[in-house]
Amino acid sequence: SASRMSEQFACSVTVFGGNSDGNNPIYVEAAKGVGKYLAERHCLVICGGKPSGLIGAMGSAALANGGKVKAIVPAIFRDLETFGDVVYVDSLATRKEKLIAECDALIVLPGGNGTMDEFFEVFLGLQLKLWRKPLAILNTAGYYDHLFKLIDQMIEEGFAAPEIRASFFVSNDHVILVDTVIRTVESQSSSN
């Protein structure tokens, strides 16, 4: 499956999310909940390694609870602060490629353009059957409700097949989200 590093872990999960906190404290709390619970469930956390915003909160919570974080960072950010076990790569494109390739599953926290870019890349890959990794969206405070409406609109207007809606899982509860991701990874590896 994913990288050799994941052998000592239940699974390896890439987390995408905002590099800022957002305007509502609930976003940071939810991100911390994801990091803490991934650590408790013995998952390797893989992320972009920026210590700010939701990704910083999530990664810090994972580390604070005995978890392990692998940060994949473009070399252009070598002088910036990072956290976790840092692996430098040559570009943003390579970072995104590795973030997707090295995990068993992906979780999307609230975020902006970068997070949307990452989500749509994984979503398209699932649609094209380039990979079959669980994709889970933490819909804190209904943050992604409009995204789901857009996806429904694509389907209604004939620009996407109805099956695409089933290629990701949504919850506003981080425990349900992480448990579902791990269960899906386990069932996929036992059916391989």
PASEBA-1860 file (N, C-alpha, C; in nm, 3 decimals):
! residues 192
1> SASRMSEQ> 0.084/-0.119/0.000/0.000/0.000/0.000/0.088/0.124/0.000 ~ 0.069/0.209/0.099/0.140/0.338/0.100/0.287/0.318/0.134 ~ 0.346/0.418/0.194/0.490/0.413/0.220/0.525/0.309/0.325 ~ 0.652/0.269/0.330/0.697/0.171/0.428/0.681/0.223/0.570 ~ 0.680/0.356/0.585/0.665/0.414/0.718/0.535/0.370/0.784 ~ 0.433/0.340/0.703/0.301/0.312/0.759/0.293/0.173/0.823 ~ 0.399/0.092/0.810/0.394/-0.044/0.862/0.369/-0.050/1.013 ~ 0.427/0.046/1.087/0.407/0.041/1.231/0.279/0.114/1.274
9> FACSVTVF> 0.202/0.162/1.180/0.080/0.238/1.209/-0.043/0.163/1.158 ~ -0.157/0.194/1.220/-0.284/0.137/1.174/-0.308/0.178/1.030 ~ -0.280/0.303/1.000/-0.286/0.352/0.862/-0.219/0.489/0.855 ~ -0.194/0.536/0.734/-0.136/0.668/0.716/-0.240/0.757/0.650 ~ -0.260/0.874/0.708/-0.367/0.964/0.663/-0.310/1.100/0.630 ~ -0.331/1.143/0.506/-0.294/1.280/0.468/-0.408/1.373/0.506 ~ -0.372/1.484/0.568/-0.473/1.583/0.606/-0.445/1.713/0.531 ~ -0.547/1.758/0.458/-0.543/1.887/0.389/-0.627/1.985/0.470
17> GGNSDGNN> -0.590/2.113/0.470/-0.670/2.213/0.541/-0.606/2.349/0.535 ~ -0.674/2.445/0.591/-0.633/2.585/0.583/-0.505/2.615/0.660 ~ -0.429/2.711/0.608/-0.309/2.762/0.677/-0.344/2.883/0.763 ~ -0.474/2.914/0.773/-0.518/3.015/0.870/-0.623/2.951/0.960 ~ -0.659/3.022/1.067/-0.749/2.966/1.168/-0.896/2.976/1.130 ~ -0.929/3.065/1.033/-1.070/3.092/1.008/-1.123/3.188/1.113 ~ -1.247/3.234/1.094/-1.303/3.336/1.184/-1.376/3.279/1.304 ~ -1.400/3.148/1.302/-1.477/3.085/1.409/-1.384/2.987/1.484
25> PIYVEAAK> -1.371/3.003/1.616/-1.281/2.916/1.693/-1.313/2.766/1.679 ~ -1.435/2.733/1.636/-1.476/2.593/1.621/-1.388/2.521/1.518 ~ -1.334/2.595/1.419/-1.251/2.532/1.315/-1.121/2.477/1.375 ~ -1.057/2.558/1.460/-0.932/2.515/1.524/-0.959/2.398/1.618 ~ -1.068/2.407/1.694/-1.104/2.298/1.787/-1.124/2.167/1.712 ~ -1.195/2.174/1.600/-1.223/2.054/1.520/-1.094/1.997/1.462 ~ -1.005/2.084/1.414/-0.877/2.040/1.358/-0.793/1.970/1.465 ~ -0.791/2.027/1.587/-0.719/1.964/1.699/-0.779/1.828/1.729
33> GVGKYLAE> -0.911/1.818/1.724/-0.979/1.691/1.749/-0.936/1.584/1.651 ~ -0.921/1.622/1.524/-0.877/1.528/1.420/-0.735/1.480/1.450 ~ -0.644/1.572/1.479/-0.505/1.535/1.506/-0.491/1.446/1.628 ~ -0.560/1.483/1.735/-0.556/1.406/1.860/-0.609/1.264/1.837 ~ -0.721/1.253/1.767/-0.782/1.122/1.748/-0.705/1.035/1.649 ~ -0.645/1.096/1.548/-0.558/1.019/1.458/-0.441/0.958/1.537 ~ -0.384/1.036/1.629/-0.274/0.986/1.713/-0.322/0.872/1.802 ~ -0.439/0.891/1.864/-0.494/0.787/1.952/-0.523/0.657/1.878
41> RHCLVICG> -0.559/0.668/1.750/-0.589/0.550/1.669/-0.463/0.497/1.599 ~ -0.346/0.549/1.635/-0.216/0.502/1.583/-0.203/0.519/1.432 ~ -0.249/0.635/1.382/-0.233/0.665/1.240/-0.115/0.759/1.221 ~ -0.036/0.733/1.118/0.067/0.829/1.078/-0.005/0.945/1.010 ~ 0.025/1.067/1.056/-0.035/1.187/0.996/0.063/1.243/0.894 ~ 0.014/1.268/0.772/0.097/1.328/0.668/0.032/1.461/0.630 ~ 0.114/1.566/0.622/0.057/1.698/0.589/0.165/1.789/0.531 ~ 0.127/1.911/0.503/0.218/2.007/0.443/0.316/2.071/0.539
49> GKPSGLIG> 0.296/2.051/0.669/0.396/2.091/0.767/0.406/2.238/0.803 ~ 0.305/2.318/0.765/0.308/2.460/0.804/0.251/2.471/0.946 ~ 0.325/2.533/1.038/0.281/2.530/1.177/0.165/2.624/1.210 ~ 0.112/2.693/1.110/0.002/2.788/1.135/-0.132/2.727/1.096 ~ -0.239/2.795/1.136/-0.373/2.760/1.091/-0.420/2.623/1.134 ~ -0.516/2.569/1.059/-0.578/2.442/1.095/-0.480/2.326/1.086 ~ -0.393/2.330/0.985/-0.294/2.222/0.971/-0.196/2.224/1.089 ~ -0.154/2.341/1.130/-0.067/2.354/1.248/-0.135/2.303/1.374
57> AMGSAALA> -0.262/2.340/1.393/-0.338/2.297/1.512/-0.355/2.146/1.512 ~ -0.389/2.091/1.394/-0.410/1.946/1.381/-0.280/1.871/1.409 ~ -0.169/1.914/1.346/-0.040/1.847/1.361/0.013/1.856/1.503 ~ -0.001/1.973/1.565/0.045/1.991/1.704/-0.032/1.900/1.798 ~ -0.163/1.887/1.774/-0.245/1.800/1.860/-0.205/1.654/1.842 ~ -0.173/1.614/1.719/-0.128/1.476/1.695/0.002/1.450/1.771 ~ 0.099/1.543/1.760/0.227/1.527/1.827/0.212/1.528/1.979 ~ 0.125/1.617/2.029/0.104/1.628/2.174/0.041/1.503/2.233
65> NGGKVKAI> -0.022/1.423/2.148/-0.088/1.300/2.195/-0.014/1.175/2.153 ~ 0.119/1.191/2.133/0.204/1.076/2.106/0.202/1.028/1.962 ~ 0.144/1.108/1.873/0.137/1.069/1.732/0.264/1.103/1.657 ~ 0.269/1.059/1.532/0.383/1.089/1.447/0.332/1.165/1.326 ~ 0.404/1.272/1.290/0.365/1.356/1.177/0.478/1.360/1.076 ~ 0.444/1.330/0.951/0.540/1.344/0.842/0.498/1.467/0.761 ~ 0.588/1.564/0.751/0.559/1.688/0.680/0.631/1.688/0.546 ~ 0.558/1.711/0.439/0.618/1.716/0.306/0.619/1.863/0.263
73> VPAIFRDL> 0.740/1.917/0.249/0.758/2.062/0.234/0.840/2.094/0.109 ~ 0.791/2.186/0.023/0.872/2.227/-0.093/0.999/2.297/-0.047 ~ 1.109/2.272/-0.117/1.239/2.330/-0.080/1.237/2.483/-0.075 ~ 1.147/2.546/-0.152/1.140/2.694/-0.148/1.099/2.744/-0.010 ~ 1.039/2.657/0.072/0.998/2.695/0.209/1.098/2.647/0.313 ~ 1.220/2.611/0.267/1.320/2.555/0.358/1.351/2.646/0.477 ~ 1.341/2.777/0.457/1.376/2.871/0.565/1.259/2.898/0.659 ~ 1.141/2.847/0.626/1.025/2.873/0.710/1.013/2.766/0.818
81> ETFGDVVY> 0.942/2.802/0.923/0.921/2.710/1.034/0.834/2.592/0.989 ~ 0.866/2.473/1.038/0.786/2.354/1.006/0.771/2.272/1.134 ~ 0.705/2.158/1.127/0.696/2.069/1.242/0.691/1.925/1.192 ~ 0.713/1.830/1.286/0.710/1.689/1.249/0.839/1.647/1.180 ~ 0.837/1.528/1.120/0.952/1.477/1.045/0.943/1.532/0.904 ~ 1.032/1.626/0.872/1.020/1.700/0.746/1.094/1.630/0.632 ~ 1.025/1.618/0.520/1.085/1.568/0.395/1.073/1.682/0.295 ~ 1.187/1.728/0.242/1.182/1.838/0.143/1.169/1.781/0.003
89> VDSLATRK> 1.087/1.846/-0.079/1.069/1.807/-0.219/1.089/1.929/-0.308 ~ 1.100/1.905/-0.440/1.142/2.014/-0.529/1.037/2.119/-0.562 ~ 0.908/2.089/-0.546/0.806/2.186/-0.587/0.674/2.162/-0.516 ~ 0.583/2.259/-0.529/0.448/2.245/-0.474/0.376/2.128/-0.541 ~ 0.397/2.111/-0.671/0.333/2.002/-0.746/0.379/1.866/-0.693 ~ 0.509/1.854/-0.668/0.563/1.728/-0.614/0.510/1.704/-0.474 ~ 0.498/1.812/-0.396/0.443/1.796/-0.261/0.303/1.737/-0.269 ~ 0.219/1.794/-0.355/0.081/1.747/-0.365/0.077/1.601/-0.410
97> EKLIAECD> 0.161/1.570/-0.507/0.172/1.432/-0.559/0.208/1.334/-0.446 ~ 0.308/1.372/-0.364/0.353/1.285/-0.255/0.249/1.277/-0.142 ~ 0.184/1.389/-0.114/0.080/1.389/-0.010/-0.029/1.289/-0.046 ~ -0.060/1.279/-0.175/-0.162/1.185/-0.220/-0.106/1.042/-0.228 ~ 0.014/1.028/-0.282/0.071/0.895/-0.307/0.106/0.820/-0.179 ~ 0.150/0.890/-0.075/0.209/0.823/0.041/0.110/0.785/0.150 ~ -0.018/0.811/0.127/-0.116/0.782/0.232/-0.209/0.667/0.193 ~ -0.280/0.617/0.294/-0.385/0.518/0.272/-0.520/0.587/0.254
105> ALIVLPGG> -0.533/0.708/0.310/-0.661/0.779/0.307/-0.635/0.929/0.322 ~ -0.736/1.010/0.291/-0.722/1.155/0.298/-0.839/1.218/0.372 ~ -0.806/1.318/0.454/-0.907/1.394/0.525/-0.893/1.540/0.485 ~ -1.005/1.605/0.458/-1.006/1.746/0.420/-1.073/1.826/0.531 ~ -0.998/1.919/0.590/-1.051/2.013/0.689/-1.096/2.138/0.614 ~ -1.167/2.229/0.680/-1.198/2.357/0.614/-1.069/2.426/0.567 ~ -1.078/2.499/0.457/-0.962/2.568/0.403/-1.001/2.652/0.284 ~ -0.901/2.711/0.220/-0.924/2.801/0.108/-0.887/2.739/-0.026
113> NGTMDEFF> -0.830/2.822/-0.115/-0.798/2.778/-0.251/-0.705/2.658/-0.256 ~ -0.600/2.658/-0.173/-0.505/2.547/-0.173/-0.574/2.417/-0.135 ~ -0.658/2.424/-0.033/-0.732/2.305/0.013/-0.828/2.257/-0.096 ~ -0.894/2.352/-0.163/-0.986/2.316/-0.272/-0.911/2.250/-0.387 ~ -0.794/2.303/-0.419/-0.710/2.246/-0.525/-0.677/2.101/-0.491 ~ -0.638/2.077/-0.366/-0.601/1.943/-0.322/-0.723/1.851/-0.324 ~ -0.837/1.901/-0.273/-0.959/1.820/-0.273/-0.998/1.779/-0.416 ~ -1.000/1.875/-0.507/-1.045/1.844/-0.643/-0.948/1.751/-0.716
121> EVFLGLQL> -0.820/1.762/-0.686/-0.724/1.669/-0.747/-0.751/1.524/-0.702 ~ -0.775/1.506/-0.572/-0.804/1.372/-0.520/-0.940/1.324/-0.572 ~ -1.038/1.412/-0.570/-1.174/1.382/-0.615/-1.173/1.338/-0.762 ~ -1.099/1.411/-0.846/-1.088/1.376/-0.988/-1.017/1.242/-1.004 ~ -0.910/1.221/-0.927/-0.838/1.094/-0.933/-0.927/0.975/-0.899 ~ -1.017/0.994/-0.802/-1.113/0.888/-0.766/-1.209/0.864/-0.882 ~ -1.256/0.974/-0.942/-1.349/0.964/-1.055/-1.285/0.891/-1.173 ~ -1.155/0.919/-1.197/-1.083/0.856/-1.309/-1.025/0.720/-1.270
129> KLWRKPLA> -1.051/0.680/-1.143/-1.001/0.552/-1.091/-0.848/0.541/-1.094 ~ -0.780/0.654/-1.071/-0.633/0.654/-1.061/-0.591/0.596/-0.926 ~ -0.677/0.607/-0.827/-0.655/0.548/-0.696/-0.791/0.523/-0.634 ~ -0.794/0.440/-0.530/-0.920/0.417/-0.459/-0.896/0.433/-0.309 ~ -0.860/0.553/-0.273/-0.833/0.582/-0.132/-0.955/0.650/-0.072 ~ -0.988/0.616/0.052/-1.098/0.686/0.117/-1.069/0.837/0.126 ~ -1.170/0.916/0.093/-1.161/1.062/0.099/-1.272/1.108/0.192 ~ -1.234/1.175/0.301/-1.331/1.216/0.403/-1.324/1.366/0.423
137> ILNTAGYY> -1.440/1.427/0.436/-1.447/1.572/0.451/-1.506/1.605/0.587 ~ -1.431/1.683/0.665/-1.481/1.731/0.794/-1.562/1.859/0.767 ~ -1.692/1.847/0.779/-1.781/1.959/0.744/-1.816/2.041/0.869 ~ -1.714/2.095/0.933/-1.731/2.173/1.056/-1.823/2.292/1.031 ~ -1.925/2.305/1.114/-2.019/2.418/1.108/-2.080/2.435/0.968 ~ -2.093/2.324/0.896/-2.153/2.331/0.761/-2.067/2.402/0.659 ~ -1.935/2.410/0.689/-1.844/2.487/0.602/-1.853/2.445/0.455 ~ -1.866/2.316/0.428/-1.863/2.269/0.290/-2.001/2.248/0.227
145> DHLFKLID> -2.106/2.294/0.292/-2.241/2.276/0.237/-2.253/2.329/0.094 ~ -2.194/2.446/0.067/-2.203/2.504/-0.068/-2.126/2.422/-0.171 ~ -2.015/2.361/-0.128/-1.939/2.274/-0.218/-2.025/2.155/-0.261 ~ -2.097/2.097/-0.165/-2.181/1.981/-0.196/-2.296/2.022/-0.289 ~ -2.347/2.145/-0.270/-2.451/2.196/-0.361/-2.395/2.211/-0.502 ~ -2.271/2.258/-0.512/-2.206/2.272/-0.643/-2.191/2.136/-0.710 ~ -2.148/2.037/-0.634/-2.130/1.902/-0.689/-2.265/1.846/-0.733 ~ -2.369/1.867/-0.652/-2.504/1.824/-0.692/-2.549/1.893/-0.820
153> QMIEEGFA> -2.514/2.021/-0.832/-2.548/2.099/-0.953/-2.477/2.042/-1.076 ~ -2.348/2.004/-1.060/-2.273/1.942/-1.170/-2.344/1.816/-1.219 ~ -2.392/1.737/-1.122/-2.461/1.612/-1.155/-2.594/1.642/-1.223 ~ -2.673/1.733/-1.163/-2.805/1.768/-1.218/-2.794/1.822/-1.360 ~ -2.690/1.899/-1.387/-2.677/1.961/-1.519/-2.601/1.874/-1.619 ~ -2.565/1.752/-1.578/-2.506/1.658/-1.672/-2.356/1.673/-1.695 ~ -2.287/1.742/-1.601/-2.142/1.758/-1.616/-2.064/1.658/-1.531 ~ -2.134/1.577/-1.453/-2.069/1.475/-1.372/-2.167/1.361/-1.348
161> APEIRASF> -2.113/1.242/-1.332/-2.197/1.124/-1.309/-2.243/1.121/-1.163 ~ -2.365/1.072/-1.139/-2.417/1.068/-1.000/-2.326/0.991/-0.903 ~ -2.251/0.889/-0.955/-2.164/0.810/-0.866/-2.057/0.894/-0.796 ~ -2.021/1.009/-0.853/-1.911/1.085/-0.790/-1.946/1.125/-0.648 ~ -2.076/1.141/-0.621/-2.118/1.183/-0.485/-2.080/1.076/-0.382 ~ -2.069/0.951/-0.427/-2.037/0.841/-0.334/-1.887/0.823/-0.316 ~ -1.805/0.905/-0.382/-1.660/0.883/-0.375/-1.595/0.953/-0.255 ~ -1.675/1.023/-0.175/-1.621/1.080/-0.051/-1.724/1.068/0.060
169> FVSNDHVI> -1.673/1.075/0.182/-1.756/1.060/0.301/-1.754/1.193/0.377 ~ -1.867/1.232/0.434/-1.876/1.361/0.504/-1.928/1.341/0.645 ~ -1.865/1.409/0.740/-1.920/1.416/0.876/-1.871/1.545/0.941 ~ -1.947/1.595/1.038/-1.898/1.710/1.116/-1.841/1.662/1.249 ~ -1.835/1.529/1.267/-1.783/1.469/1.390/-1.650/1.400/1.359 ~ -1.540/1.449/1.420/-1.407/1.397/1.385/-1.389/1.250/1.423 ~ -1.456/1.204/1.529/-1.443/1.064/1.570/-1.506/0.973/1.465 ~ -1.629/1.006/1.424/-1.698/0.928/1.320/-1.616/0.930/1.191
177> LVDTVIRT> -1.563/1.048/1.159/-1.486/1.065/1.035/-1.362/0.975/1.034 ~ -1.281/0.983/1.139/-1.158/0.905/1.147/-1.189/0.755/1.156 ~ -1.286/0.718/1.237/-1.324/0.576/1.248/-1.366/0.520/1.113 ~ -1.444/0.598/1.038/-1.491/0.553/0.906/-1.374/0.538/0.810 ~ -1.280/0.632/0.813/-1.161/0.626/0.728/-1.082/0.498/0.757 ~ -1.056/0.472/0.885/-0.976/0.354/0.924/-1.049/0.225/0.885 ~ -1.179/0.220/0.912/-1.258/0.102/0.878/-1.255/0.077/0.726 ~ -1.264/0.183/0.647/-1.261/0.170/0.501/-1.126/0.121/0.453
185> VESQSSSN> -1.018/0.175/0.510/-0.883/0.130/0.475/-0.866/-0.018/0.508 ~ -0.912/-0.057/0.627/-0.901/-0.197/0.669/-0.980/-0.289/0.578 ~ -1.102/-0.248/0.539/-1.183/-0.335/0.453/-1.126/-0.343/0.312 ~ -1.064/-0.232/0.267/-1.000/-0.235/0.135/-0.877/-0.325/0.134 ~ -0.797/-0.320/0.243/-0.675/-0.402/0.244/-0.708/-0.550/0.262 ~ -0.821/-0.581/0.329/-0.858/-0.722/0.344/-0.923/-0.776/0.217 ~ -0.977/-0.687/0.134/-1.040/-0.733/0.008/-0.942/-0.734/-0.110 ~ -0.817/-0.686/-0.086/-0.716/-0.685/-0.193/-0.654/-0.822/-0.214
END
